[in-house]
Amino acid sequence: MASDTAVPVASTATGHPTGKGARRRPHDDTRLALMFIAPAFLGYCVFLLWPTLRGIYLSFTRFNLLTPPKWVGLDNYVRMVHDPIFWNSMKVTLEYVVLNIAFQTALALVIAVMMQRLTKKTWLRGIVLTPYLVSNVVAAMVFIWILDYQLGFGNYILQHLGLGRIAFLSSDHWVIPTIAFINVWRHVGYTALLIFAGLQTIPESVYEAGRLDGASENRMFRHLTVPLLRPILALVLIITVVGSFQVFDTVAVATQGGPVNSSRVLQFYIYDLAFGRFQFGYASALSVALLLVLLIVSIVQYRLSRADESDLD
Amino acid sequence: MTSATLEAPTLREAPSEKKPFSVGRAVAWTFMIVVVLVSLFPFYWMLRTALSSNNALYAGSHSILPVRFSWGGFERVFGLQSGQKALDAGGAGQPINFWRYLLNSVVVSTLVTAGQVFFSALAAYAFARLRWRHRNRVFLFFLGGLMIPAIFTFLPNFVLIKQLGLIDTVFGIALPTMLMSPFAVFFLRQFFMGISREVEEAALIDGASKVRVFFQLIVPMSAAPITTLAILTYIASWNDYFWPLMVSYTDKSRVLTVALGVFKSQTPQTGPDWSGLMAATLVAALPMLLLFSLAAKRIVNSIGFSGIK
């Protein structure tokens, strides 16, 4: 690719229709363009493209950072297939993604529609977005405290309601739903605003027509909003699902993968292998596996969203 | 640009302004109030806990107001309390280098934002307006980067940063995202393409160079979206945890998010210093909340699909 752009041809024969043509010689900006894209191009190649290729290469090696990587062929992948912790991580991650996406999307959709139908005031959207502005670490910290078994206000309320205290982050049963909940708290506002933006593209006339036909808000939601919104929802899902698979921060701060392995999501396992045990080669193989999963998920979702693109007109 | 997008909804809202009271609307409003409360409660709870005496929290865990009001939590975060006093309150006893972490966070986020937005804008202009061979092919090549999740590059980038000898430096944390992000290039290109060519041509005829046109015409005309992008980049960089966690080992380069994690893991398992922890959490979150409040309208209205697809 690099050679592609380095061609210093001053070919003025690019045939650009310069509108009011003869006023200015149609010229070629190759030189300036190369200067303008050089820093970004460098950044792209050095910190995005090259690491991607290198990550794939490292997945075929044994590498502990201290000695040079040693080519081991498919060893890491064979080990991966036989690694129960890897499969457990995959399972835990999927469980998290399903819970996180289901609640987040449903809730965000309702919030977006409410904002659309009730009030479009910016301050309300600002408040809904507030949790998104703090880091995952901050979100994790405050919920570790609110959901603390002994002193957490959340558990105090649960007990008061007669539901009994729950060890949210230290029972293998509750830990993944809890982490999913924390991340829903932080991200639902952002997702709602994305959907809200999509709702804005549905012209008000559609609703007016519906209202003239005597449709209730409920009916209009089911028969107008949802079908017209489907392509936007599909796009939102691609963004959020891909993000959701990469869950790490909350786990690292709140549970360290515990109790035992019940919240050891894939990305945390990868980190632990690389930085806890210096198995960079194996960790890279797991990264490649995650990358493949993400690719497949995106392609499938993209196909599904394309399949019925007939929305407006 | 922002004002234009702002007007559209208000105009549309006008005819349906006076809706009669209905049970449905009451339920809907109740739901929205619950959403607002759930969004904001954790922030209040941080403040309430941070202003409580840690030792009193055990007896008063359900109190809505601070329990035995005290600045102790904040004093421990800023290292204003003596070691013994901090230990008595359940703190870690060793001073927290809070100002250092704050400085590191500011340096990293500023480097990333300034670099990424500037270099991405240059590239975006080249893709949007300059004429050169293979422009579209190179642009597609850039777009491919959107497909690579950043997280995949972390391990190999760590190896690279280590080879460059930049481990445990703020520069090492900032470098990989300082030169571009495919999203920023894409976002700005879309915007630059929307600027009318006429203005640009006029300036060119007056003899201005394309470089001048970019800096004195295009950039000022795009101030709004560039600011929005910069603020969003700043917030994202400030909140980043995973990458700085890999690169920084000591106080020298530790940023706030990582420090918060360390702070949490250092507190004793039994009877942790909740008021200190919540004070630190609040202080780590506050700068971005303030930044947001300065440009809330712009940020809220910028979220949409203009940048994507």
Interface residues (C-beta under 8 A of the other chain):
Chain A: M1 D4 T5 V7 V9 S11 T14 H16 G19 R23 R24 P26 H27 D28 D29 T30 L32 A33 L34 F36 I37 P39 A40 F41 L42 G43 Y44 V46 F47 L48 L49 W50 P51 T52 R54 G55 L58 L65 V110 I111 M114 M115 R117 L118 T119 K120 T122 W123 L124 R125 G126 I127 V128 L129 T130 P131 L133 V134 S135 N136 V137 V138 A139 M141 V142 F143 I144 W145 I146 Q150 L151 G152 F153 Y156 W185 G189 Y190 L193 L194 A197 G198 Q200 E204 E217 N218 I232 L235 I239 V242 Q246 F248 D249 A252 V253 Q267 I270 Y271 A274 F275 F280 A283 S284 S287 L290 L291 L294 L295 S298
Chain B: L6 A8 P9 T10 R12 E13 P15 S16 G24 R25 A28 W29 F31 M32 V35 V36 V38 S39 L40 P42 F43 W45 M46 T49 L57 Y58 S61 H62 F119 S120 L122 A123 Y125 A126 F127 L130 R131 W132 R133 H134 R135 R137 V138 F141 F142 G145 M147 I148 P149 I151 F152 T153 L155 P156 N157 F158 V159 L160 K162 L175 P176 T177 M178 L179 M180 P182 V185 E201 L204 I205 K210 V211 I235 W238 N239 D240 Y241 F242 L245 M246 T257 L260 G261 K264 W274 L277 M278 T281 A284 A285 M288 L289 F292 A296 K297 I299 V300 N301 I303 G304 F305 I308 K309
